[in-house]
Amino acid sequence: MSAEIIRVELGERSYDIEIGAGLIDQAGPRMVPVMAGKRAFVVTDDVVAPLYLDRVLASLDRAGIAHGHVVVPHGEHSKCFAQLEELTETMLDARCERSTMVVALGGGVIGDLTGFAAAILQRGLDFVQIPTTLLAQVDSSVGGKTGINTRQGKNLVGSFHQPRLVLADIDTLNSLDRRQMLAGYAEVVKYGIIDDAPFFAWLEEQGPALIDGDQAARAQAVAVSCRAKARIVAADEREGGVRALLNLGHTFGHALEAETGFSEELLHGEAVAIGMVMALRLSARLDLAPPDDCARLERHLARLGLPTGLSRQRHWDVDALVHHMAGDKKVKDGKVTFVLAKGIGRSFLTREVPASAVRDMLAEFVAG
């Protein structure tokens, strides 16, 4: 499979997303054209390192790139001040210079943490994303959002720092378990709900094969998702308007993640899946979207095994969820910015949502 190249057009900060098989072993040569020097520093986690670190380092050797690396603990809890401090100190100890290319090898946590470290170290180092999960390949590795979590919420401390290159190796998806694949798949579905109804229809047909390992379907889904995100990011790099559409399901999803302590009890993609259902249910409650479209989304997610409602193993509290949502980054003048929909493929932004409608919808989910 030859690599498909998608350009993110941001003037002097433009970069390519390369999508294909076998890119892990070609990382070094593909990085050389965007490097200011001949030195790299790779950041990965303790799950990804045994699978891909040696192969990436070997590719750097073949390209004549000197390198260092660090392995951090996996999981959402690594997106914190303590881990950021440890990482930046390690990079400084390794004598990372302004010409050093930082490499984020892993999923969304590694990409967010590493990108933020690159953004603030010596006032900004170039970095490359090598996303190894479906979620990272279709979402977090593209667009330059980097950051960490705090006790007040998710990604509330961070920076916009665009990568110099994204290498999405489809082969790395073979190492994911079904739950991780499905968590990433929720972000793929998001693009269909936002503004691409034909893509959602395609996913209804091809989604099961994609999850079960169809390489062509996986490559197609990643490419369509990345083209959509590249287009939106190029139009609104810093989320002043249309880019906020990419947060479909996230305002609710982040509240659910915060309530579960950002633990593996609820993965990010699982929270987004539930959040998208909440967004369409709220849209239907406000007579904006046809109830049939909401049901269609729920059927598709449930068919593949993604959650569409709240776990009965935990006590959920509407007040707590509303509190988390009030701390969302997209709050303006005290009002939460919601991504709602007039139907599949017709999402829009609004801050004019009655608080009572939100609470009633959440109460419906809490009640099961």
N, C-alpha and C positions, 0 to 999 in steps of 0.2 A: 504494500500500500504506500504510494507516494504521499508526501506531506502536502496538505492543503494549507495555504497561507492566507490569513485574513489580516488586513491592515487596520489598526486603530489610528484614525487620523486626528492627531492633536498637534499639528504644526511641528515645531522642533522636538516635541516629546512623543512623536508618533512611534509606533513599534508594531512588530509582527506577532501574530499568534500562529504557531505552526502546529498542525494537527495531523497525526499519523502514527504508524506503528514503528517501533524500534528507535524512537528519538532519544531515549535515555542513553543509548550507546553512541549517539552522534552529538551529544550535548556540547562537548568541548569545541569541535570544529564549527558548530552552528553559533556558538557564543563569540568566537574570535572577532567577527566583523563589528560587533557592537561594544567591544571592550576598549577601554582607554589604556590599559596596560596588559601585562601577561601574568596576572595573579588573581586568584579567586578564593573565596571563603564560603564553604558550603554549610548550611544549617539544615538539620533534619531531626527526626525524632526517633525514639527507640523502637518503634514498630517498623518504620520505613527503612531505617539504616541497614538492617540485615538483608533487606530485599534489593535495594538499589544503590546504596552509597558507594560500594566498591566499583560498580559499573560506571557511575558518574565520575568518580575520581580517575578511573582508568581512561575515560574519554578525555579528561583534562590533560592527563599525561601525554596522550597521543597528539594532542594539539599544542603541546609545549607550554601549558599553563601551570605555573606553580600554584600550590593550593594548601589550605588548611581546612579544618572542619570541626564542627561541634555537634553532639547529639543531645537533644533536650527531651524531657519526659513528654510522652504523647498526651493528648487530651486537652479539653477546653480550659482546664485549670492552669495550663502553661501560658495562657494569654493574661498575664498579670504583671504588676510592677516588679515584683521580686524576680521573676524569670527574665523580664526585659533588662533589669539591672545586671543580672548575671550574664546574660548574653552579650550585652554591650561591653562589659568588662572583659569577657573572654575574647571578643573581637579586638579590643585594644591591646590586650596582652599578646595577641597573635600578630600585632603590628599591621593591622589593616590600614591601608592608606587610601587617599581619595581616589586613586586609580584602581583600587581593588574592586573586583566584581563580586558582589554578594549573591549567593545562589540559595533560593528557598526550595528545598526538595521535600515535598510532602503534601499534606492536605491543607484545608483552609486555615487551621490554627497556625501551622508553620508559615504559611504565606503571609498571614496578617502580622504575626509576631516579627518575622524576619524583615518584612517590608517596612515596618515601623522602626525597627532598629537601624535599618539602612537609611531611613529618612532623617534620623536625628544624629547619627554618628558622624562626627566631623562635618556637620551641617549638610549632610546628604551624600550617600554613596549610591552608585548605580547597582541595580539588582536584576536578577533573572528569576522568573517563576518556572519551576518544573512541577506542576501539580500532578499528584498521583491518585487523586480520588475524583469521581465523577462530579461531585459538588464543586470541588476546586477548579476543575477543568471548565465547567460551564458558567461559573459565577465568580468566586472570590479571587481567582488569579488574574482576572481581567478588570481593568478600570481604575487601579491605583488606590483603592481603599485599604488602608492598613490600620492596625490598632490593637488595643487590649481591652479587657473587661475590667469593671470595677464593681464594688458591692452595690452601686446604684443602678447598674445595668450593663448591657452588652455594647462593646465598641464605642464607649463614651469618651475614651482617650485615644487619639490617633492622628493620622495625617493622610492627605492625598499625596501619594508618591508613586508615579507610574513606573512599571518595570521597563526594562530595555528590550525584553524579549520574553515570550511565553512559549514553552515547549510542552504540548499536551500529548503525551505518549499513550495512545489508546490501549496498548498492551498492559499498562499498569493496572487497568481496571480488572484484569483477570485475577488479581490478588485480593480483591475486595470480597467480603462476605455479602450475602444477599441484603442484610440490613443496611450496610453502608452503601450498596448500590442504590437501594430504594431511597435512602436519605438524599443522595445526589439527584435521583430522578425527580424528586419533588421540585427542585430548582429548574429542571428541564421543562416540566409541565407549566411552570410559572410563565415562561415565555409565550406559550400558546394562549394562556388566559389573558395576558396583557394585551396583545394586539395581533395574534396570528392564529385565528380559528382553524385554518387548514392544517397548520402544524399540530394543533391539539387533536384534530381528526386523525392525522397520520400516527400520532402517539397511541391513540385508541387501538389502532391496528397493529402497530409495530412494537409497542411498549413491552409486551411479554417477551418477545424475541430479544429485544435490547437487554432486558434484565438477565435473561438466560444465557447471554454470551454472543449474540450475533454482532460480529465486529463491524460489518458494514452499517448496521442500524446504529451502533454506538457512535461511529465516526460521523454519521449524518446528524445525529442528535446534537453532538458536541459542536459541529460546524454551524448548524442553524442557530443554536443558542449563542455561540460566540459572535456570529454576525449580528444578531439582534442586540447583544450587549455593546458591541463595538460601535454600532450606529447610535445608540442612545448615549453612550459615554462621549462620543465625538460631538454630539449636540449639546451636552450639558455635563461637563467634566466634574464640576463640584456640587452637583445635586441642587442647583438653584431652581429647578423646575421639573422637566420631563424625566430626569434620571430617577426621581423618587418613585416612579412607577415600578422600578425594579424591586421595591420594597413590598410588593404585593404579598400579603400573608405574613410579613415580617414584624409588623407592629404587634400583632397578636402573638406571633410565634416567639418573639423575644420575651414577652411577658411570661409565656409558659416556661421558657428556658430559665428565666430568673427565678420563677417559683420553684423549679426543681433544682436550683443551685448549680445550673450549667453542668449538670452531671450526665452520665450516659443513660440515665433513666429515660431521657428524651433527647434524641439527637437533633441537631439543628434542622436538618431536612424534614424530620418527622414533625417538628414544631411548625415549620413552614407549611407542611401539608395541612395540618389542622387549621393553621392561620388562614390559608386560602379558603378553606371551607367556611370559616367564620366570616371572612370578607364577603363571600358570595351570599351566605345566609343573611348577613346584615343588609346587603344590597337588595335582596329579595324582600326582606322585612320592610325596607323603605320604598318598596314598589319601584325599584330602579332596574332590577334584573328579573328575568323569568325564573320562577322556581325550578322549572325543568332543567335550566342550565346548571343550577346549583346541584341538583340531583345527578346530572350527568358527570360533573366533576367528582362528586362523592363516589359514584359507581366505579369510575375509572381508578381512582386512588385505592379504593377498597379491593378491587379485583386483583391489583398487584400486591396488596398486603401492606399498604401504608395506612397509618391511623387517620381516621376522620373525626374522631371524638376524643374526649378526655378519658384517661385511665381511671377505672373505678378503684384502683389500688391506693389512691391518694385522695385526701380531702382537698378539694379546690375551693377557694374563696373568691367571690366576685370582687370584693373590695380590694383584695391583694392584687388581683390582676389589673384592675383599673389603676391602682397606685403605680404599678410597674409601667403601664402605658403612659402615665403622666410624665415619666422621666425619659421618654423616647427622644432621640436626637431630632426628630422632625416636628417636635412641639414648637409652635410659634404663637406668641402672645397668649400663652396658656391653652391653646387649642391643639389637639393632636391632628396631624395630617394623615388622613386615611386614604388607602388605595382601595376603591370600590370598583364595581363593574356594572355595566348595562347589559352584560351577557358575556359569553365566552368570546375572547378576542376584542373586548371593548372596555378596557379598564380606564379609570380616570382618577384624578386627585381631588380631594375636597377636605375642608376643615369644618364644613357646616353639617355636622352629624349630631343629632340630639343625644345627649348623654344617656337619656332614659332608654333609647333604642339600643345603644351599646350594652348597657347593663342588662336589659331584657334578653338580648341575644346570648350574652355570657351566662346568664342564669339558666337559660335553656340548655347550654352545654354542660354546665355543672350538674344540673339535675339528671342529665343523661337521657 
